[in-house]
Amino acid sequence: MSCSFDTNCCSGLRDEGAPPCDNTTRFLEGCLPLPLPDDVLNEIVPKAKDFALLHGAGMRYRDRYDADSLEMAPFFLLPSAFPRREFDRVVRLQPLINILMHRVAHNHEFLESSLRNTIKVDDFTRRLWEIYTTVRKEGVAQALSLGMVRSDVMLTKCQAGCCQLCETPPYVTVHQVEVNTIASGFGHMGPVSGRIHRYVLGELRKAELLHHLPENAALSGLCDGLISAWEYYGNPKAVILFVIEDITYNICDQRFHEYYIRKERPEIHVVRKNLTQISQRGILTDDKRLIIDGDEIAAVYFRAGYEPGQYHSEAEWEARLNIERSKAIKSPSIHYHLAGTKKVQQELAINGVLKKFLSDSEAAQVGQLFTGLYTLDRSPEGDKAVEMALAHPEKFVLKPQREGGGNNVYGEDIKKILEKIKDSVEREAYILMDRIRPPLQNNYLVKSHNPVSLTEVVSELGIFGVVIGNNEEILDNKYAGHMLRTKLSSVNEGGVAAGLGALDSVYLFD
């Protein structure tokens, strides 16, 4: 059997004579012995860089943006080890997570009870809630929603050393970091990372290892979801709208979605507009059709709109409202966006809540992914969570209701914030989560304008899902690929687009 999630589960059961547990020295072995000889490294790195650039692993950077050039996205030279058993488990569970998020998004009472305190203190979530309630009051023009969901998980290290209960030390299982329902990126970058590693292992004459790299159809899986939404809309002359940032740095990930759709269905056109442009050039007809520059919009894919800085004025908020008022099929619809907030995810982790949305057996399976999530509402439970975080800030992550990376709070910074707001309703804008301590690995970071270095890293796996349906039924539901982001073990956040992580792919071991 395997360990439970209690960090003291192995107390007294470690193998006799085993050394004391040291969570900072637990490593997973990679696919090759490291370090690589210098001559091998010097030959393979330039080849890998060229392959990455020539296959679309590119970005534009904030500090040196140039619309006429493209730079290599950072990546790790070798794939990262991941247990096959846990990978297969989260792939198998993704359709259940799709169903869960779909049902949560369509449960008004649950959304309202979960967010009633948050919207009093978090202005951004309040504005989203106002759009949601406005459309509910007016009447929903489009009952179908397209969920392009990504469930992010990390391996959890054994907290008590190598013991008799752990089947495969030094890890126990995976824990869920979060579920993303808006701008769930890396549908292109995930698969291209695997292609880089297949090339690298081939050049290193290790073709016998390639079967450890799973196939990854994330780009086609997500884009086929958009194509299905376009088909459900029912107007062959309508187009798909990508809602984009004012400046798109992660350009390849977005453009390759567009290029896939054009390749598979040449008759479908994709248009790209930011919220400001939509406010200036979009109209909502009396029969709730969204028209932009003369094009009727069948499906909307939000790659922006998830952070306050993307709404410069009331014009952008009005554009978001008109999109939601329209007949276009949204990914996400406003209720899907709200279902992905941190507060809703914390409420789902309360004992027994999953059973409102899933069968007992399904709830048990999904619930095993959860780590500790705690309310910071002004209540006895919230007071207890504040006390825990102040006493041991290194054990937790403080999360606001934000997406996009770089927003979470760690370590002593948690104490600084909570000491200021612990007696204020402002604390209800956050939730508290157990900090996941994944095992370390060694890998080479390949980054533009930087020497290649062997470093300690940790990884986060994202599992994609696509679900289409309305309040009454689900029409499509599937697993849609995966992605892996890896970061230096010394940093807290790991978003590649935010400059904090790098592309990677999984190397499965039994």
N, C-alpha and C positions, 0 to 999 in steps of 0.2 A: 504494500500500500504506500501511498505518498503522504507527505506531511500535510497537516491542516494549516490554516493561515495564521494561527496563533503564533506569535513570535517566540513564545516560550514552549512550543509544542514538543521540542526535542530535549528539554531539560532532563538530565539524568539518563538519556537514552543514546548519547553519543558512543561511538565505538570505543571500547576500552583502549586506553593508550593514545587516543587521537589528540592532536595538539589543540590548544584553546582556539576557539573560533576567532578569526580576524577577518572581518568583512571587507577590509581594504586590500586583501591579497588573494581573493578568490578569482580565478581566471577560467575562461573557457578557451580551450585550445582551438586555433584556427585551422584552415585547410592546409597550410604549409608551415614547416618549421621557420621561425623567424629569429634573427634578422636574415634577410636575403643577402647573398654575397654582393659586394659593391658593384662588380662588373655586371651582374644580372640586373640589379636595380637600375643602373645607369642606362642599360639598353631598353628595359621594358617601360620605364616611365615616359619617355618621349613618344613611344608607340601608343601608350594608353591615352596620353593627352590628345594626340591626333585623332584617335578613334572616337574619343568623347566629343570633340568639337565637330567632327564630320558626321556624327550621328545624332546631333541635336541636343547634347548635354551642355547647353549654353545659357547664359544669363547676361543681364546688364546690371551694373552695380551703382548704388546710390552715390558713392563718393567719386565716381569717374564715369558718369553716365554719358553715353554717346549713342544716339539713335542709328548711326550708320555703322556700328560695329557690334560684335558679339564676343563675349569672353567665355572661357570654359567655366562651368559650374564646378565647385569643389567636389571631389569624390575620394573615396578610399580605394586603394589599389587592389585590395583583395576582398572577396565577400566575407561577411561576418557569420560566425557559427550561430546556429539557432536549432533547438531540439525539434526534430520532425514531429514528435508526438504533440507538442504544444502548438506548432504551426498548423497541423491538421485540425486540431481542436478549434482554434479561433476561426479558421476557414469554414468549418462545419457550422459554427455558431452564428456566422454573420447573417444569414437569412432570418434567424430568430431576432437578432438585434435590429434588422430592418423592420420586422413586424412590430417590435416593441416601440421603436421611434415613431412609426406610422400611427400606431394606436395612441401613443402619448400626444402626438401633434393634434389628433382629432378629439381629444378629451378636454373640453373646455373647463370643466369643473377642476380637473387636476392641474391644468396650467394656471388657472386663477388662484387656487389655494397655494400652489408652489411659489408663485411670483408676487403675491399680494404685498409682501413686505419689501421685496427687492425693488419694485417699481416706485416705491416711495422715496428711495434714497439713491437710485441709480438712474440718472436722466436718460441715458442711451436706451436702456431696457424699457424705460417708461415710454419713450417715443415709439419703439417697436410695438409695445402693447397697445398704444393708442391707434396705430394702424390696424392692428388685429381687431380691436373692438369696433372701430369705424366700419370695417368691411363686414363684420358679423351683423352689425345693425342695418347696414344698407342692403345686405343680401349678397352672398358669395356668387360671383359670376362664373367661376371655374371651379368645379368640385374636385377635379383631378389635381394631384400634386405629384411631382417627380422628386423622390428622395435620392440624392447621390451622397451616400453616407460613408464616413470613414471612422472606423473604430480603432483607436490607437492603444497599443498595449506594450508593456515592458516585462522582460523576465524579472522574476523576484529571486534574489539569492536566499539560500538557506540561512536563517538567522542564528542557528545554533551549531554550525559546523557540520561535517560529514557524519551522518548518523544512520542508524539501522532503518529508520522510517523513510529516508529519502532514496528513491529509486535511482536517480541519476544526479548526484551531487555535482557541482555546488548550487544548482538552482532547484526550485520547487515547482514553479508554475509561472503563468503570466498573470499580471494584473492590468486592468484597464486604466489608462491614463485619462481618456475622455472620448466622447463621441462627437464628431464634427458633422454638422448638417448644412453648413454653408461654406462655399469655396473650398471644398475638400480636394486640394490640389495634389499634384504629382502622379496623375494618371499617365502622363508621358514619361516623367522622370523616373518613376518606379521601374517600368520595363527597360528603359535605356540603360539604367544602372546594371541590370542583369546582363545586358548585351556587352557592356564594357568588361564585365568580369568573365564572361564566356570567352571573349577575345583574349584577355590577359592570361587566363589559364591555358588557353590553346597555344599562345606564344611561348609560354613557359614549359610547353610540352607535357602538360598535365591533363590531357583530354579525358583520361579515365576518371577525373573528378567532376566532370560536367554534369553527370546525372544527379549530383547533390544540389544543383541549382534548379529550383522549380520553374516551370513555365509561368509567365506572367502576362495576362491579357487585359491589364487594367485600362489601357487606352481604348481598346475596342469595347470593353465592357461598359465603361462610362459613356462613350460616344453613342453606342447602340441604345442606351437609355434615352439620350437626347433625341435620337432619331425616332424612337418609339413615341416619345411625347409629341414630336412633330406630326407623326402619323395619326395619333389619337385626336389631335386638334382638328384635322379633317379638311384643311385648305391647302391644296398642292402648290399654291402660289405664295403662301406665307413663308416667313423666314425664322431663323433662330437668332435670338439676341444674346450676346455675351455682354454682361454688365462688368466693365473693367475699371481698373484704377485710373487716376489721371495720368500716371506714368507707370507702365508695366515693366518691372524688372525681371520677373520670372516669365519671360516672353515665350520661350520654347514650349514650356508646359501648356500654355494656352493655345499657341498657334498650331501645335500638332493635333490638338482636339479638332480644330477647324479643318486642318488638312485631311484628317481621317474622314471626317464627314463628307468633304468634297470628293475624296477618292471613292468612297463607298456609294454615295448618293449624289452625283453631280448636279441633280436638279434642286438640291437643298442649298440655300445660301445662308451664310452666317454673317451677321453684322455686329460690329463692336462699338459700343458707346459707353461713356462714363455717365454718372448720374446727372452731371451738369448738362451734358449734351442732350440727354433724354428729356430733361426739364425744358430745354429750349426748342427741341425739334420733334417732340412726341406729342400726340394728341390722343384723347380717349373719346371714341365715338359714343353716340347715344346708346348703341347696342353693345357697348363695352369692348369693342375691338381696340387694341393698342396699335397705333400707326406711328411709325417713325420714318421720316423722309419718304413717305409714300408706301413704305413696306408694312404689311400687316404681320404682327409678331405672333408666331405659334407657340414658341417655347422660350423661356428666359433662363439663362444659366448665370447665376451670380458668382463672379470671381472677385467682387468688391461689394461693399455695403455692410461689412461686418464690424467696422470700427468707427467711432465718432468722427475721426479726422477726414473720412470720406464724404461727410455731409457738411459742406461749407456754409450753407445757408438754408433757409426754408425752402428754396427752390429744389434742392436735392431731396429733402423729405417729401415734398409734394410729388416728385417723380417716383419715389419709392411707393407712395400711396397709390398713385395712378397705375403703376404696374400691378399692384395687388388687387386693385379694383377690376382689372381687365380679365378677359377670357383666356389670355395666354396661360399656358401651363408653366408654373414656376418651379425652379430648383434653386433654393427652397422657396416654398410658399411661406408667408409670414408665420403661420403656426408651426411649421417645421423649424424655422429659424429660432423661435422661442423654445421649442422642445430641445434644442441643442444647447441651451444656456447651462452654465455650471450649476445654478441653483436647482434646476429641474433634475439634473443628473444626481445631485446630492439627495434630493427627495426620493428618487428611485431606489437609492441604496438603503433606505429605511426598511427595517425588517417587515416583510409581508407585503410591501407595496408592489413588487413585481407581479404578484399573483393577481393584481387587478387587471393586468394586461396579457399575461401568459398563463398557460396551464401550470400546475404545480411542478411537474418534471421540467418543463421549459424554464420556469423561473429559477429552479435550483441550478440548472446548467449555466444560465446567464449570470446569476448571482455569484457564482464561484469566480467570475472575472473581477468582481469589485474589490477594491481595497477600501480602507476606512475613509468615509466621507462624512463630514460633520457640519451641522448648521451653526451659523454665528448669529442667528436671530436672538433678540432680547428675550430669552427664555432660560429656564434652568439648564436645558441641554446646551444652549448657546454659551451660557456662562461657564459650564464645564469645559467646553471646547476651547474657550479663551484661556482658561487656566492651564489646560494641557499645553497649548501652544506657547504660552509665556514661560512655562517651566522647562519645556524641551523643544525649542524652535527648530532644532536640527532634524527633528523627526517628521516635520510637516511641510506642506506647501500651502501658501495662502493664495487663493485664486479669485480674481475679479470676474465679472461677466463679460469677458473679452475673448476675441479670437485673434489669430495672426502671429503669435509668438512675442516674447519679450514682455509679457504682462504679469507673469506670476512672481511671487515674492518668496524668498528663501532665507533660512538661517536667522541671523541676528536682525536682519531687516524686518522679519515678521514681528519681533518684539517691538521695534521702533514704531511700526504702524499700529499694532494692537494697543500699545500703551497710550497712544493718542486717542484712539476711537473706541476703546473697550466699554466706555460708559455712554456711548452715543449710538443713535440708530444707524449711523454711517457704517457700522460694522456689518449690517445686513446686506451690504452690497457685495460681500465676499462669502466664500465657503472655505472650509479647511479640509485638506486631504492628507492622508498618510504619505510621506515621501517614499517612493519606491527606490530601492537600492539594487540595481541590476548588477550582474557579474561583469567584470572587466574583461577586455580582450586587447590584444595588440594589433595595430594595423598602421599602414602608411597613409598619411594625409597628403593628397595631391591637390595643390591649390595654386592659382595663378600668382606669379610674382613672389613665390615663397619656395624655399628649399623643401624637398620631400623629407619627412621626418617620421620615424617610428614612434608611436605614442599609445598611451592607454586610452581606450574608448569604451563607450556604452551605446546601446542601440535602442531604437523605438520602432516597432513594427506597426504599420497601418494597413488595415484590411478594408477594402472597398466593398460596398454593396449598393445595389440599385433596386428601388421599389417604386412602383407607380400604382396609385389607387385613389379612392375617395373614402368618405366616411363609412360607406357600406361594404366595400369590397376592395381587395388587393388584386390588381390585374397582372402585374409582373413583380417578381421578387427573386433576386439572385445574388450570389457572391460575384464580385466583379474585379478581382485582382488584388494586388498588394503593393506596398512600397516599404522601403526601409531607410530611415534616417539615422545617422550615427554622429556622435559628437565627442569631443574630448571629455574625458571623465572629470576634468577640472572645471567645466563650465556648467551652469544650471540649465539654461534654455538651449534648444537645439534646432530651431527653424533654419532651413537652408536659405530660404528667401530673405530671412532676417539677418543672414550672415553668421549664424551661430552653429550650424551643423554642416554635414556634407552627405552626398548621395552614397548609397550603399545597396547591397542586395543580400539575400539570405543564402547561407550554405547549410543545408539541412544535414543533421547527423542523428543517428539512432541511439 
